[in-house]
Amino acid sequence: MKVLIVYDSQTGNTGLMAEAVAQGVRDSDIEVV
């Protein structure tokens, strides 16, 4: 399974949350693209 995470961030906070979500997905052995 693959997961695509798309985000837009002006201040960087959303980017930090997207990276946290991506890491959680990777920890579940799912590919993040």
mmCIF file of the N, C-alpha and C atoms, coordinates in Angstrom:
data_MODEL
# 
_entry.id   MODEL 
# 
loop_
_atom_site.group_PDB 
_atom_site.id 
_atom_site.type_symbol 
_atom_site.label_atom_id 
_atom_site.label_alt_id 
_atom_site.label_comp_id 
_atom_site.label_asym_id 
_atom_site.label_entity_id 
_atom_site.label_seq_id 
_atom_site.pdbx_PDB_ins_code 
_atom_site.Cartn_x 
_atom_site.Cartn_y 
_atom_site.Cartn_z 
_atom_site.occupancy 
_atom_site.B_iso_or_equiv 
_atom_site.pdbx_formal_charge 
_atom_site.auth_seq_id 
_atom_site.auth_comp_id 
_atom_site.auth_asym_id 
_atom_site.auth_atom_id 
_atom_site.pdbx_PDB_model_num 
ATOM 1  N N  . MET A 1 1  ? 0.849  -1.162 0.000  1.00 0.00 ? 1  MET A N  1 
ATOM 2  C CA . MET A 1 1  ? 0.000  0.000  0.000  1.00 0.00 ? 1  MET A CA 1 
ATOM 3  C C  . MET A 1 1  ? 0.899  1.231  0.000  1.00 0.00 ? 1  MET A C  1 
ATOM 4  N N  . LYS A 1 2  ? 0.430  2.270  -0.659 1.00 0.00 ? 2  LYS A N  1 
ATOM 5  C CA . LYS A 1 2  ? 1.147  3.538  -0.687 1.00 0.00 ? 2  LYS A CA 1 
ATOM 6  C C  . LYS A 1 2  ? 0.222  4.640  -0.198 1.00 0.00 ? 2  LYS A C  1 
ATOM 7  N N  . VAL A 1 3  ? 0.796  5.642  0.468  1.00 0.00 ? 3  VAL A N  1 
ATOM 8  C CA . VAL A 1 3  ? 0.032  6.784  0.948  1.00 0.00 ? 3  VAL A CA 1 
ATOM 9  C C  . VAL A 1 3  ? 0.700  8.045  0.427  1.00 0.00 ? 3  VAL A C  1 
ATOM 10 N N  . LEU A 1 4  ? -0.098 8.943  -0.115 1.00 0.00 ? 4  LEU A N  1 
ATOM 11 C CA . LEU A 1 4  ? 0.393  10.238 -0.573 1.00 0.00 ? 4  LEU A CA 1 
ATOM 12 C C  . LEU A 1 4  ? -0.096 11.293 0.406  1.00 0.00 ? 4  LEU A C  1 
ATOM 13 N N  . ILE A 1 5  ? 0.830  12.044 0.957  1.00 0.00 ? 5  ILE A N  1 
ATOM 14 C CA . ILE A 1 5  ? 0.484  13.120 1.883  1.00 0.00 ? 5  ILE A CA 1 
ATOM 15 C C  . ILE A 1 5  ? 0.793  14.435 1.176  1.00 0.00 ? 5  ILE A C  1 
ATOM 16 N N  . VAL A 1 6  ? -0.236 15.242 0.985  1.00 0.00 ? 6  VAL A N  1 
ATOM 17 C CA . VAL A 1 6  ? -0.090 16.530 0.310  1.00 0.00 ? 6  VAL A CA 1 
ATOM 18 C C  . VAL A 1 6  ? -0.442 17.620 1.309  1.00 0.00 ? 6  VAL A C  1 
ATOM 19 N N  . TYR A 1 7  ? 0.419  18.628 1.380  1.00 0.00 ? 7  TYR A N  1 
ATOM 20 C CA . TYR A 1 7  ? 0.138  19.728 2.298  1.00 0.00 ? 7  TYR A CA 1 
ATOM 21 C C  . TYR A 1 7  ? 0.730  21.020 1.763  1.00 0.00 ? 7  TYR A C  1 
ATOM 22 N N  . ASP A 1 8  ? 0.251  22.126 2.290  1.00 0.00 ? 8  ASP A N  1 
ATOM 23 C CA . ASP A 1 8  ? 0.777  23.452 1.985  1.00 0.00 ? 8  ASP A CA 1 
ATOM 24 C C  . ASP A 1 8  ? 0.989  24.144 3.321  1.00 0.00 ? 8  ASP A C  1 
ATOM 25 N N  . SER A 1 9  ? 2.142  24.736 3.490  1.00 0.00 ? 9  SER A N  1 
ATOM 26 C CA . SER A 1 9  ? 2.460  25.348 4.774  1.00 0.00 ? 9  SER A CA 1 
ATOM 27 C C  . SER A 1 9  ? 3.161  26.682 4.558  1.00 0.00 ? 9  SER A C  1 
ATOM 28 N N  . GLN A 1 10 ? 2.645  27.714 5.181  1.00 0.00 ? 10 GLN A N  1 
ATOM 29 C CA . GLN A 1 10 ? 3.280  29.027 5.095  1.00 0.00 ? 10 GLN A CA 1 
ATOM 30 C C  . GLN A 1 10 ? 4.246  29.255 6.252  1.00 0.00 ? 10 GLN A C  1 
ATOM 31 N N  . THR A 1 11 ? 3.949  28.680 7.406  1.00 0.00 ? 11 THR A N  1 
ATOM 32 C CA . THR A 1 11 ? 4.780  28.920 8.587  1.00 0.00 ? 11 THR A CA 1 
ATOM 33 C C  . THR A 1 11 ? 5.623  27.721 8.987  1.00 0.00 ? 11 THR A C  1 
ATOM 34 N N  . GLY A 1 12 ? 5.341  26.552 8.412  1.00 0.00 ? 12 GLY A N  1 
ATOM 35 C CA . GLY A 1 12 ? 6.102  25.358 8.744  1.00 0.00 ? 12 GLY A CA 1 
ATOM 36 C C  . GLY A 1 12 ? 5.409  24.420 9.708  1.00 0.00 ? 12 GLY A C  1 
ATOM 37 N N  . ASN A 1 13 ? 4.387  24.900 10.410 1.00 0.00 ? 13 ASN A N  1 
ATOM 38 C CA . ASN A 1 13 ? 3.703  24.050 11.385 1.00 0.00 ? 13 ASN A CA 1 
ATOM 39 C C  . ASN A 1 13 ? 2.981  22.888 10.716 1.00 0.00 ? 13 ASN A C  1 
ATOM 40 N N  . THR A 1 14 ? 2.319  23.153 9.608  1.00 0.00 ? 14 THR A N  1 
ATOM 41 C CA . THR A 1 14 ? 1.626  22.084 8.894  1.00 0.00 ? 14 THR A CA 1 
ATOM 42 C C  . THR A 1 14 ? 2.630  21.073 8.353  1.00 0.00 ? 14 THR A C  1 
ATOM 43 N N  . GLY A 1 15 ? 3.781  21.560 7.915  1.00 0.00 ? 15 GLY A N  1 
ATOM 44 C CA . GLY A 1 15 ? 4.837  20.668 7.439  1.00 0.00 ? 15 GLY A CA 1 
ATOM 45 C C  . GLY A 1 15 ? 5.322  19.738 8.529  1.00 0.00 ? 15 GLY A C  1 
ATOM 46 N N  . LEU A 1 16 ? 5.452  20.265 9.734  1.00 0.00 ? 16 LEU A N  1 
ATOM 47 C CA . LEU A 1 16 ? 5.868  19.428 10.865 1.00 0.00 ? 16 LEU A CA 1 
ATOM 48 C C  . LEU A 1 16 ? 4.830  18.347 11.153 1.00 0.00 ? 16 LEU A C  1 
ATOM 49 N N  . MET A 1 17 ? 3.559  18.717 11.092 1.00 0.00 ? 17 MET A N  1 
ATOM 50 C CA . MET A 1 17 ? 2.500  17.730 11.325 1.00 0.00 ? 17 MET A CA 1 
ATOM 51 C C  . MET A 1 17 ? 2.482  16.689 10.207 1.00 0.00 ? 17 MET A C  1 
ATOM 52 N N  . ALA A 1 18 ? 2.689  17.116 8.975  1.00 0.00 ? 18 ALA A N  1 
ATOM 53 C CA . ALA A 1 18 ? 2.714  16.172 7.851  1.00 0.00 ? 18 ALA A CA 1 
ATOM 54 C C  . ALA A 1 18 ? 3.864  15.187 8.007  1.00 0.00 ? 18 ALA A C  1 
ATOM 55 N N  . GLU A 1 19 ? 5.009  15.659 8.456  1.00 0.00 ? 19 GLU A N  1 
ATOM 56 C CA . GLU A 1 19 ? 6.146  14.761 8.679  1.00 0.00 ? 19 GLU A CA 1 
ATOM 57 C C  . GLU A 1 19 ? 5.845  13.770 9.799  1.00 0.00 ? 19 GLU A C  1 
ATOM 58 N N  . ALA A 1 20 ? 5.157  14.217 10.846 1.00 0.00 ? 20 ALA A N  1 
ATOM 59 C CA . ALA A 1 20 ? 4.792  13.318 11.943 1.00 0.00 ? 20 ALA A CA 1 
ATOM 60 C C  . ALA A 1 20 ? 3.822  12.241 11.455 1.00 0.00 ? 20 ALA A C  1 
ATOM 61 N N  . VAL A 1 21 ? 2.854  12.635 10.642 1.00 0.00 ? 21 VAL A N  1 
ATOM 62 C CA . VAL A 1 21 ? 1.908  11.668 10.079 1.00 0.00 ? 21 VAL A CA 1 
ATOM 63 C C  . VAL A 1 21 ? 2.654  10.683 9.183  1.00 0.00 ? 21 VAL A C  1 
ATOM 64 N N  . ALA A 1 22 ? 3.556  11.200 8.356  1.00 0.00 ? 22 ALA A N  1 
ATOM 65 C CA . ALA A 1 22 ? 4.329  10.339 7.457  1.00 0.00 ? 22 ALA A CA 1 
ATOM 66 C C  . ALA A 1 22 ? 5.154  9.327  8.243  1.00 0.00 ? 22 ALA A C  1 
ATOM 67 N N  . GLN A 1 23 ? 5.746  9.757  9.331  1.00 0.00 ? 23 GLN A N  1 
ATOM 68 C CA . GLN A 1 23 ? 6.547  8.834  10.139 1.00 0.00 ? 23 GLN A CA 1 
ATOM 69 C C  . GLN A 1 23 ? 5.669  7.740  10.744 1.00 0.00 ? 23 GLN A C  1 
ATOM 70 N N  . GLY A 1 24 ? 4.491  8.104  11.206 1.00 0.00 ? 24 GLY A N  1 
ATOM 71 C CA . GLY A 1 24 ? 3.565  7.108  11.738 1.00 0.00 ? 24 GLY A CA 1 
ATOM 72 C C  . GLY A 1 24 ? 3.158  6.089  10.688 1.00 0.00 ? 24 GLY A C  1 
ATOM 73 N N  . VAL A 1 25 ? 2.944  6.559  9.469  1.00 0.00 ? 25 VAL A N  1 
ATOM 74 C CA . VAL A 1 25 ? 2.593  5.656  8.373  1.00 0.00 ? 25 VAL A CA 1 
ATOM 75 C C  . VAL A 1 25 ? 3.769  4.735  8.071  1.00 0.00 ? 25 VAL A C  1 
ATOM 76 N N  . ARG A 1 26 ? 4.977  5.292  8.008  1.00 0.00 ? 26 ARG A N  1 
ATOM 77 C CA . ARG A 1 26 ? 6.172  4.471  7.741  1.00 0.00 ? 26 ARG A CA 1 
ATOM 78 C C  . ARG A 1 26 ? 6.360  3.415  8.830  1.00 0.00 ? 26 ARG A C  1 
ATOM 79 N N  . ASP A 1 27 ? 6.078  3.777  10.076 1.00 0.00 ? 27 ASP A N  1 
ATOM 80 C CA . ASP A 1 27 ? 6.213  2.827  11.182 1.00 0.00 ? 27 ASP A CA 1 
ATOM 81 C C  . ASP A 1 27 ? 5.254  1.648  11.032 1.00 0.00 ? 27 ASP A C  1 
ATOM 82 N N  . SER A 1 28 ? 4.200  1.833  10.255 1.00 0.00 ? 28 SER A N  1 
ATOM 83 C CA . SER A 1 28 ? 3.230  0.766  9.996  1.00 0.00 ? 28 SER A CA 1 
ATOM 84 C C  . SER A 1 28 ? 3.585  -0.016 8.737  1.00 0.00 ? 28 SER A C  1 
ATOM 85 N N  . ASP A 1 29 ? 4.821  0.169  8.243  1.00 0.00 ? 29 ASP A N  1 
ATOM 86 C CA . ASP A 1 29 ? 5.311  -0.523 7.049  1.00 0.00 ? 29 ASP A CA 1 
ATOM 87 C C  . ASP A 1 29 ? 4.497  -0.210 5.800  1.00 0.00 ? 29 ASP A C  1 
ATOM 88 N N  . ILE A 1 30 ? 4.050  1.034  5.691  1.00 0.00 ? 30 ILE A N  1 
ATOM 89 C CA . ILE A 1 30 ? 3.347  1.509  4.505  1.00 0.00 ? 30 ILE A CA 1 
ATOM 90 C C  . ILE A 1 30 ? 4.234  2.553  3.845  1.00 0.00 ? 30 ILE A C  1 
ATOM 91 N N  . GLU A 1 31 ? 4.320  2.497  2.515  1.00 0.00 ? 31 GLU A N  1 
ATOM 92 C CA . GLU A 1 31 ? 5.190  3.410  1.778  1.00 0.00 ? 31 GLU A CA 1 
ATOM 93 C C  . GLU A 1 31 ? 4.536  4.784  1.644  1.00 0.00 ? 31 GLU A C  1 
ATOM 94 N N  . VAL A 1 32 ? 5.291  5.812  1.963  1.00 0.00 ? 32 VAL A N  1 
ATOM 95 C CA . VAL A 1 32 ? 4.838  7.193  1.788  1.00 0.00 ? 32 VAL A CA 1 
ATOM 96 C C  . VAL A 1 32 ? 5.490  7.731  0.526  1.00 0.00 ? 32 VAL A C  1 
ATOM 97 N N  . VAL A 1 33 ? 4.659  8.270  -0.366 1.00 0.00 ? 33 VAL A N  1 
ATOM 98 C CA . VAL A 1 33 ? 5.189  8.837  -1.616 1.00 0.00 ? 33 VAL A CA 1 
ATOM 99 C C  . VAL A 1 33 ? 4.945  10.323 -1.667 1.00 0.00 ? 33 VAL A C  1 
# 
